[in-house]
């Protein structure tokens, strides 16, 4: 139980002294007794009634006596009843319910509530007068306390005790505790940089030093007696602290010191400052906290520095993430043309072509992919030059309309593959020549048009050239208009930042490095203009380029009609083959096409091949058959390649395990090697690299090929189809006919290989069924199954020579694993379009190709 405070005892003592003084006054009759006065009054009234009644007896007029008695009862509220009783007990006159109120007492005694007075007739007792009054106090112990003097004493003592208690509190708070502190100590406290407060158990300030007083802008002596919680204290998050949340209140409650609690307070200049608060309890003799010493260490500057450092850290991390995303995108962007370059080079080197025309088409593909790769590298170098301030532009005479026409010719084939048209028009007369940097203009138009094609699924991409006047100065304008996905309004500026795209899903769905717009805008500004974007989400975008054309005096002007009017050989190819000593290779892959392709290649090289469809079967076969080499896919059902490799190493398998995976990101190789694999190859499988790797492990050697594989004379790839008819405006573009594939047929690069043709055919013929399974998994929102099917398609498509499936399947797998539903529907529609264009090689090479879908 908590012991009462000293103030309580002092107040009680003072009230007791006052009660003693009142008792003495009553004893000396200094204080009047109200009940005694009432008794005297009642007795006098009874005597008066008795005298008047005796007088009336002489006249023998009892009627008048009764009337007088009635009058007296009515005039006295506390007189309940009255009666005149003769000596023989007969009631001569009765007023009120006297028989009920009157209670005879032994010996005829009277009380303060019941009085009887005798009536004399001469000297003889004739009778008596009985008067019944309200009792002055209630019966029992409670009546004792209703005594006026007791009530007065109780009231005065209680009221004075309360008044003394609060009065003492006020007085004590006004006492200056600093007077109990030596001057030299107080001076030392005032010189401290930290703010100091001492508060009492109720939270009132007993001492404040100069540093704290300066913070709140008040004199230190004015703070005495003020609640410490009366200031507008804030938490670290800037939210106002409740009184009970202040740290010193916790110290008062728990009698425990608190260290390094951050609070905030607006100073006298309204600047919010941060303080590190330390609270130490001042203990009393009872073991309870009788106060708290509070120190306030101003950490505002440190916190501002910390915030700046955190912002800088976040910016650095964001920049690092952007660079990492850029590198991840670059991996895809570089590998895409490299895949075509190496793939078609391998086809030509092995002689997998049927005619000179087909060979030239392959060479053209290699050439265009090489140019694409070179442009990508140039983008990176251009950005580096821009950011280092070393970019140079030239101003020579060139024809913008011709540059635009060349860009349209280059990008038209890419657009036709998507069923998108590309058109060039002029909004009015344009100059035949301008002074600018033709190479930079070509890059700008190429970047903007390429983006427009990439983000447009159907319709027309228009490039509109024009000239407008701005303050008497001619401005060359080039608008690239598309009917694509559009850009959110709040992203229209951020898309021009390096390594940035409008949405995180954009890279996964459409690819790209996020550099093209950045470089294009900086080029445009270097050429005296700018690039701005306008867009409506879901309807399309307009990128408007302005350029300084230089002086146009004397330059010929072309009408819109005039402005818009308008292969390679290779040397002999050779090939080589590999020869191996007898050895067994175990191929562990969940993709049947992958296993079959590897089996055909390795058996042709003289190796024995065993197969397993998942990691568990692969472990069992490896331990039972002990192959010289294992080719292990890393992502499989039942048991993945990581687990399988670890289990084999735990069981003492020492021979090489080569990981086969479609993941080409840096860092993934390390995790594969840590799992127990000894080598690492990426999908789609590079046959020469696979054979070269196996040759190093199995003592294989390279030999000259004896003969070129038999090929057909008919072309395998269908000629590109013409784009469907286009209307004048993009929104009204005619769509492809229902049921007709949107684009040229997709033919495997391995379709002409006599031994691999069955693998390609099997893959192509089962693709409609697999595509239906993908669509069913998507409709059921079965993301694990969808990811598994996409993983199969990612590896098997490239293995079977259908490289068009690799990138979208990889993206679908990532989206399914992340549960990112937004872009999946469009991606599945894109895959369905690819499946409908797949053509399977015939079983008999004399039979034309068959459309798989």
Secondary structure as UniProt FT lines:
FT   HELIX           6..27
FT   TURN            28..29
FT   HELIX           34..59
FT   HELIX           62..75
FT   TURN            77..78
FT   STRAND          79..86
FT   TURN            87..88
FT   STRAND          91..95
FT   HELIX           98..101
FT   HELIX           106..108
FT   STRAND          114..121
FT   TURN            122..123
FT   STRAND          124..133
FT   HELIX           141..145
FT   HELIX           148..174
FT   HELIX           177..180
FT   HELIX           183..191
FT   STRAND          195..200
FT   TURN            201..202
FT   STRAND          204..208
FT   HELIX           210..216
FT   HELIX           220..223
FT   TURN            224..225
FT   HELIX           228..230
FT   STRAND          233..234
FT   TURN            236..237
FT   HELIX           243..245
FT   HELIX           247..254
FT   STRAND          258..266
FT   TURN            268..269
FT   STRAND          272..283
FT   TURN            285..286
FT   STRAND          289..298
FT   HELIX           300..350
FT   HELIX           356..388
FT   STRAND          396..398
FT   HELIX           400..417
FT   TURN            418..419
FT   STRAND          420..426
FT   STRAND          430..431
FT   STRAND          434..436
FT   HELIX           438..454
FT   STRAND          459..470
FT   TURN            471..472
FT   STRAND          473..481
FT   HELIX           489..491
FT   TURN            492..493
FT   HELIX           494..496
FT   TURN            498..499
FT   HELIX           504..510
FT   HELIX           516..526
FT   TURN            527..528
FT   STRAND          530..536
FT   TURN            537..539
FT   STRAND          540..547
FT   TURN            553..554
FT   STRAND          557..558
FT   HELIX           560..564
FT   STRAND          576..579
FT   STRAND          584..588
FT   HELIX           592..604
FT   TURN            605..606
FT   STRAND          608..612
FT   HELIX           615..625
FT   STRAND          629..633
FT   HELIX           641..650
FT   TURN            651..652
FT   STRAND          656..661
FT   TURN            666..667
FT   HELIX           668..675
FT   STRAND          679..682
FT   HELIX           687..698
FT   STRAND          701..704
FT   HELIX           730..732
FT   TURN            738..739
FT   STRAND          746..747
FT   TURN            749..752
FT   TURN            754..756
FT   HELIX           757..779
FT   TURN            780..781
FT   HELIX           783..799
FT   TURN            800..801
FT   HELIX           804..818
FT   TURN            822..823
FT   HELIX           824..837
FT   STRAND          838..840
FT   TURN            845..846
FT   STRAND          850..851
//
